[in-house]
């Protein structure tokens, strides 16, 4: 029987925007929820970085962004780092990639050229999508946010959207290669801005309200200055939020409509999987989330809050995963490449920085990791938005989260007692031992992964000063990779 895997990578979707995670059926994601009902849902899954390009560089190479060279958007990974596509193609597997790439070093859309390691017949990045539209008017309206009236006036149907064309190509790939070993990535740009979607979706969320809970009123007094500056930049939008008895609510009909529409297109691909390759492994995740004015912040940027770092992560693997199961031990995008290599029976090179999750897929109680790491360096190479260079290194052990903001003050949260991350415990002596243990873990991880931003300043904090010289010492050569 052929060994096949389909990997869904969605753009800008936090776990709290998926029904099976949030418990909110009004989000209308039946296909994602059905995947979770048929497989295992990882409840503590995290991005390596809450920015598109850096996150995707880790997902595709199995190395952290500080090792790939993608410190912000519009940068490409080091040329000597093979992607999962190159590794599997070298082993004789058919490899397809359809949709947003964002790793060629050009702009948001990409350069339209198939990256090495993937079948060019199915490649379809943002530039290819724009080029496929019939004229400049169509290209123009594809980049604008449209309400129901504009969708009707412009005749926007599902066939017009990037997501639909991605799903069409993915379905064609599955049918064409159903008797072969293959790995297929389905990278859907929606629900990322500009939230293009047709009826009935575009009219379906006019009254939908996303609760901000206590975080909507976070004054950020005990938080880093960079967050207060970020909140000030978006204070007008925060001031426009509506208040209910239980707090502020966020309304964005276009995003949530597109969030549901993305699920619909995922469902179209799942139907082809169920028809042609029902025994395949299916993995679903997103690159990062969106703050939606929680903690008075909007978009994504220099912080490690759950809203942008905790992402959906679901695996359906017939006869291997327990239907409807949940796994609590923390996992990371850094574990994806090792997992896919393990699934396809390919040895993991020592260069990779994650671990295979195959055992945890098969037994949800298994703990692959005792902690996961998250980083932020800058939002984009081409501009200084969100503070420009804002280096952060974060560790989460399943309960406690420590974020070291190199140029700012730091954060420490107990998510069991404070799931909304309102109470910064960084100076709390009662939890200092746990905090310091996680601090040591960050410093050790930086050395093990050859973090390009290693410096004594990570150890010299207001709440703890580690006297450790970096003058001299052993070199940290990169592990050999014969690829």
C-alpha positions in Angstrom: 0.0 0.0 0.0 1.4 3.5 -0.9 2.6 5.7 1.9 1.0 9.2 1.5 0.7 12.3 3.6 -1.2 15.5 3.1 -0.1 18.5 5.2 -2.5 21.5 5.5 -0.8 24.8 6.4 -3.2 27.6 7.0 -2.3 31.3 7.4 -3.1 33.3 10.5 -5.3 31.0 12.5 -5.0 30.6 16.2 -6.3 27.6 18.1 -9.0 29.8 19.5 -10.4 30.3 16.0 -11.1 26.6 15.6 -14.3 25.1 17.0 -12.8 21.9 18.5 -10.3 24.0 20.5 -12.5 27.0 21.4 -15.8 25.1 21.9 -17.5 27.8 19.8 -19.6 26.1 17.1 -20.5 29.5 15.7 -17.0 29.6 14.1 -18.4 27.0 11.7 -15.3 24.9 11.0 -17.0 21.5 10.5 -14.2 19.9 8.4 -11.4 20.7 10.8 -13.6 19.5 13.6 -14.2 16.3 11.8 -10.5 15.8 11.3 -10.1 16.1 15.1 -13.0 13.8 15.7 -11.2 11.2 13.5 -7.7 11.7 14.9 -5.7 13.3 17.7 -5.8 16.9 18.7 -2.7 18.4 20.2 -3.8 21.0 22.8 -0.4 22.5 23.5 1.0 23.0 20.0 3.2 26.1 19.3 4.7 28.0 16.4 8.4 28.5 16.4 7.8 32.2 15.7 4.6 34.2 15.4 5.5 35.7 12.0 4.8 34.1 8.6 8.3 33.8 7.1 10.2 32.7 10.2 7.5 30.2 11.2 7.4 28.7 7.7 11.2 28.4 7.5 11.1 26.3 10.7 8.2 24.2 9.4 9.9 23.5 6.1 13.5 22.9 7.2 13.2 21.5 10.8 15.5 24.3 12.1 14.6 27.3 14.3 14.4 30.7 12.5 17.7 31.8 14.1 19.3 28.8 12.4 17.6 29.2 9.0 18.5 32.8 8.6 14.9 33.9 8.3 14.7 36.4 11.1 11.8 38.3 9.5 9.5 38.3 6.5 10.9 38.6 3.0 14.0 36.6 3.7 14.9 33.1 2.3 16.5 30.2 4.3 20.2 29.6 3.9 20.8 28.0 0.5 22.5 24.9 2.1 19.5 24.0 4.2 17.2 21.4 2.4 13.5 21.6 2.9 11.3 18.5 3.7 10.5 18.5 0.0 14.1 18.2 -1.1 14.8 15.5 1.5 11.8 13.4 0.5 12.3 13.9 -3.3 15.9 12.8 -2.9 14.5 9.5 -1.4 12.3 9.0 -4.4 9.0 10.3 -3.1 6.7 12.4 -5.2 6.4 15.8 -3.6 3.9 18.6 -4.3 3.4 22.0 -2.9 0.3 24.1 -3.7 -0.2 27.6 -2.3 1.6 30.3 -0.3 5.3 29.8 0.1 6.7 33.1 1.4 10.3 31.7 1.6 11.9 32.9 -1.6 13.2 36.2 -0.2 10.9 38.4 -2.4 7.7 40.0 -1.3 4.5 38.6 0.2 3.3 37.1 -3.1 6.5 35.3 -4.0 8.3 35.2 -7.3 6.2 32.6 -9.0 9.1 30.2 -9.5 8.8 26.6 -8.1 11.2 26.1 -5.2 13.6 23.2 -5.4 12.2 19.9 -4.1 8.6 20.3 -5.4 6.7 19.4 -8.6 6.4 22.5 -10.8 3.2 21.2 -12.4 1.3 21.9 -9.2 3.2 24.9 -7.7 0.8 27.9 -7.2 2.1 30.7 -5.0 0.6 34.2 -4.7 2.4 35.5 -7.8 1.0 32.6 -9.8 -2.4 33.3 -8.5 -2.2 37.0 -9.5 -0.9 36.0 -13.0 -3.8 33.6 -13.4 -6.4 36.3 -13.0 -7.8 37.7 -16.3 -6.9 41.4 -16.0 -5.7 44.3 -13.9 -9.1 44.9 -12.5 -9.4 41.3 -11.2 -5.9 41.6 -9.7 -6.9 44.8 -8.0 -10.1 43.6 -6.4 -8.2 40.4 -5.3 -6.2 42.6 -2.9 -9.2 44.6 -1.3 -11.4 43.7 1.6 -15.0 43.3 0.4 -18.3 43.2 2.2 -21.3 41.4 0.8 -22.3 44.3 -1.6 -18.8 44.5 -3.1 -18.7 40.7 -3.5 -22.0 40.8 -5.4 -21.0 43.9 -7.5 -17.7 42.3 -8.5 -19.1 38.9 -9.1 -16.7 37.2 -6.7 -17.3 33.5 -6.6 -15.4 30.7 -5.0 -13.7 30.0 -8.3 -12.1 33.5 -8.1 -10.3 32.9 -4.9 -6.8 31.7 -4.3 -8.0 29.1 -1.8 -10.4 27.5 -4.3 -7.7 27.3 -7.0 -5.3 25.8 -4.4 -7.9 23.2 -3.5 -8.5 22.3 -7.1 -4.8 21.7 -7.7 -4.5 19.7 -4.5 -7.4 17.5 -5.5 -5.9 17.0 -9.0 -2.5 16.0 -7.4 -4.2 13.5 -5.1 -6.1 11.8 -7.9 -3.1 11.7 -10.2 -0.7 10.2 -7.6 -3.2 8.1 -5.6 -1.2 4.9 -6.4 2.2 6.4 -5.5 4.1 7.3 -2.4 3.8 11.1 -2.0 3.9 14.1 0.3 1.6 17.0 -0.5 1.5 20.4 1.1 -1.7 22.4 0.8 -0.8 26.0 1.9 -3.9 28.1 2.0 -3.4 31.9 2.4 -6.9 32.5 3.7 -8.0 33.7 6.3 -5.1 36.1 6.0 -6.0 39.6 4.9 -7.7 40.7 2.6 -10.2 38.0 3.6 -11.6 37.3 0.1 -14.5 34.9 0.2 -17.8 34.4 -1.6 -21.3 34.0 -0.5 -22.8 32.5 1.7 -19.7 33.0 3.8 -19.2 36.7 3.4 -22.7 37.5 4.9 -22.5 34.9 7.6 -20.6 36.7 10.3 -22.0 40.2 10.5 -23.3 39.6 14.1 -20.5 37.3 15.2 -18.7 38.5 18.4 -15.3 37.3 19.6 -15.0 37.7 23.3 -11.7 39.3 24.6 -12.3 38.2 28.2 -10.2 39.9 30.8 -7.5 40.5 28.3 -9.5 43.3 26.6 -8.9 45.5 29.6 -5.2 44.6 30.2 -3.4 47.9 31.0 -0.1 46.3 30.3 1.4 48.1 33.3 3.5 45.1 34.3 4.3 44.2 30.7 7.2 45.2 28.4 7.3 48.8 27.1 7.3 47.4 23.5 3.8 46.1 24.1 2.5 49.4 25.4 3.9 51.1 22.3 2.2 48.4 20.1 -1.1 49.0 22.0 -0.8 52.8 21.5 -0.3 52.3 17.8 -3.7 50.4 17.6 -5.5 52.4 20.4 -8.1 53.8 18.0 -9.2 50.4 17.0 -9.3 49.3 20.6 -11.4 52.3 21.4 -14.0 51.2 18.8 -14.5 47.8 20.4 -18.0 47.1 21.8 -18.6 46.2 25.5 -20.9 43.5 26.8 -21.7 42.5 30.4 -18.8 40.1 30.4 -16.3 42.4 28.8 -15.2 43.7 25.4 -15.9 41.9 22.1 -14.1 42.0 18.8 -16.1 42.1 15.5 -14.4 41.4 12.2 -17.0 39.8 9.9 -14.5 39.5 7.0 -11.9 37.5 9.0 -14.3 35.1 10.5 -16.2 34.6 7.2 -12.9 33.8 5.6 -11.9 31.6 8.5 -15.0 29.5 7.8 -14.5 29.6 4.0 -10.9 28.3 4.5 -12.5 25.3 6.3 -14.8 24.8 3.4 -11.9 24.6 0.9 -10.0 22.2 3.3 -13.1 20.1 3.2 -13.0 19.9 -0.5 -9.5 18.5 -0.3 -10.4 16.1 2.5 -13.2 14.7 0.3 -10.6 13.8 -2.3 -8.4 12.3 0.3 -11.3 10.2 1.6 -12.2 9.1 -1.9 -8.7 8.3 -3.3 -6.2 7.8 -0.4 -8.3 7.1 2.8 -5.4 5.5 4.7 -3.0 8.5 4.3 -1.7 10.6 7.2 -3.4 14.1 7.3 -1.8 16.9 9.4 -3.5 20.2 9.9 -1.9 23.4 11.4 -1.4 27.1 10.9 1.7 29.3 11.0 0.5 31.6 13.8 -2.5 33.4 15.1 -3.7 37.0 15.5 -4.1 39.0 18.7 -7.5 40.5 17.8 -7.0 43.2 20.4 -6.5 40.9 23.3 -4.1 42.6 25.6 -4.9 45.6 23.6 -2.7 44.3 20.7 -3.7 43.7 17.1 -2.2 41.5 14.4 1.0 39.6 15.3 4.3 40.8 16.5 6.9 40.9 19.4 5.1 38.9 22.1 4.5 35.3 23.1 0.9 35.3 24.2 -1.2 32.3 23.5 -3.3 34.2 20.9 -0.5 34.2 18.4 1.7 31.3 19.5 -0.8 28.5 20.4 -1.9 27.0 17.0 -4.2 24.2 15.9 -2.4 20.9 15.4 -4.4 17.9 14.3 -3.2 14.5 13.0 -5.5 11.9 11.4 -3.7 8.6 10.7 -6.1 5.7 10.3 -5.4 2.7 12.4 -2.6 4.6 14.2 -4.3 7.6 15.9 -7.2 7.2 18.4 -10.3 8.9 17.0 -11.3 11.9 19.1 -8.2 11.8 21.3 -6.4 14.7 22.8 -2.7 15.1 23.7 -1.6 17.5 26.4 2.2 17.3 26.2 3.7 20.3 24.4 4.7 20.0 20.7 6.2 22.4 18.2 6.4 23.1 14.5 10.0 22.2 14.9 8.9 18.6 15.2 7.1 18.4 11.8 10.0 17.6 9.6 11.2 14.8 11.9 7.7 13.4 12.1 7.2 13.3 8.3 10.7 11.7 7.8 9.8 9.1 10.4 6.4 8.4 8.8 8.1 7.9 5.4 10.9 5.7 6.9 13.7 8.2 6.2 16.5 8.6 8.8 16.6 11.9 10.6 19.9 13.7 10.1 21.5 15.2 13.3 21.1 18.7 11.8 17.4 18.8 12.6 16.4 20.4 15.9 13.1 18.8 16.6 11.8 15.3 17.4 9.4 12.9 15.7 5.9 13.0 17.0 4.9 9.5 15.6 4.9 7.9 19.1 2.7 10.7 20.5 0.4 10.4 17.5 -0.1 6.8 18.3 -0.3 7.3 22.1 -1.7 10.7 23.1 -0.3 10.2 26.6 3.3 10.0 25.4 5.4 13.1 26.0 7.9 13.8 23.2 9.0 17.1 24.7 9.1 18.4 28.2 9.2 22.0 26.9 9.0 24.0 23.6 10.7 27.2 22.5 9.5 30.2 20.6 11.4 33.2 19.2 10.9 36.6 17.7 13.5 38.8 16.0 11.8 41.3 13.7 8.5 41.5 11.8 10.0 42.2 8.4 13.3 43.0 6.7 11.9 45.7 4.5 10.4 48.0 7.2 10.6 48.7 11.0 7.0 48.0 11.9 6.3 46.5 15.4 9.5 48.0 16.8 11.9 46.7 14.1 14.5 44.5 15.9 12.8 43.1 19.0 14.5 39.9 20.0 12.5 37.5 22.3 13.3 34.0 23.4 10.4 32.0 25.1 10.1 28.6 26.7 6.9 26.8 27.7 6.8 23.6 29.8 3.1 22.9 29.6 2.2 25.1 32.5 4.8 27.9 32.9 5.9 30.3 30.2 9.0 32.5 30.4 9.6 35.2 27.8 13.0 37.0 27.8 12.6 40.3 25.9 16.3 41.1 25.3 15.9 44.8 25.0 13.0 45.2 27.4 11.5 43.8 30.6 10.6 40.1 30.8 7.5 38.0 31.4 6.7 34.9 33.4 3.2 33.3 33.5 1.5 30.4 35.2 -1.0 29.3 32.6 -2.7 26.9 34.9 -3.7 29.6 37.3 -3.7 32.5 34.8 -4.6 31.1 31.3 -5.2 34.6 30.0 -1.6 35.7 30.9 -2.7 38.8 32.8 -0.4 38.4 35.9 3.3 38.8 35.1 5.2 36.8 37.8 8.7 37.7 36.7 9.6 39.3 40.1 7.6 36.8 42.2 9.9 35.0 44.6 7.4 32.2 45.2 7.9 31.0 41.7 11.5 32.1 41.2 13.0 28.6 41.3 10.7 27.5 38.4 11.5 30.7 36.5 15.2 30.3 36.9 15.0 26.7 35.8 13.3 27.8 32.6 15.8 30.6 32.2 18.6 28.0 32.3 16.7 26.0 29.6 16.6 29.0 27.3 20.3 29.6 27.6 21.2 25.9 27.1 18.9 25.8 24.0 20.5 28.8 22.5 23.9 27.1 22.7 22.6 23.8 21.4 20.9 25.3 18.4 23.7 27.8 17.7 21.5 30.9 18.2 23.1 33.7 16.2 22.0 36.2 18.9 23.7 34.4 21.8 25.1 37.0 24.2 25.6 37.4 28.0 22.7 39.8 28.1 20.2 36.9 27.9 21.6 35.9 31.3 21.9 39.4 32.8 18.3 40.3 33.7 16.9 42.6 36.4 15.6 39.6 38.3 18.7 37.3 37.9 22.2 37.9 36.9 24.2 35.0 35.6 27.9 35.6 35.6 29.0 33.7 32.5 31.7 34.9 30.1 31.4 34.2 26.4 35.0 35.2 25.7 36.6 32.1 24.3 35.0 28.7 25.0 34.2 25.8 22.7 33.0 26.3 19.1 29.6 25.0 18.2 29.9 23.5 14.7 26.8 22.6 12.8 26.0 18.9 12.8 26.9 17.2 9.6 24.1 16.7 7.0 24.9 14.5 4.0 21.3 15.0 2.7 
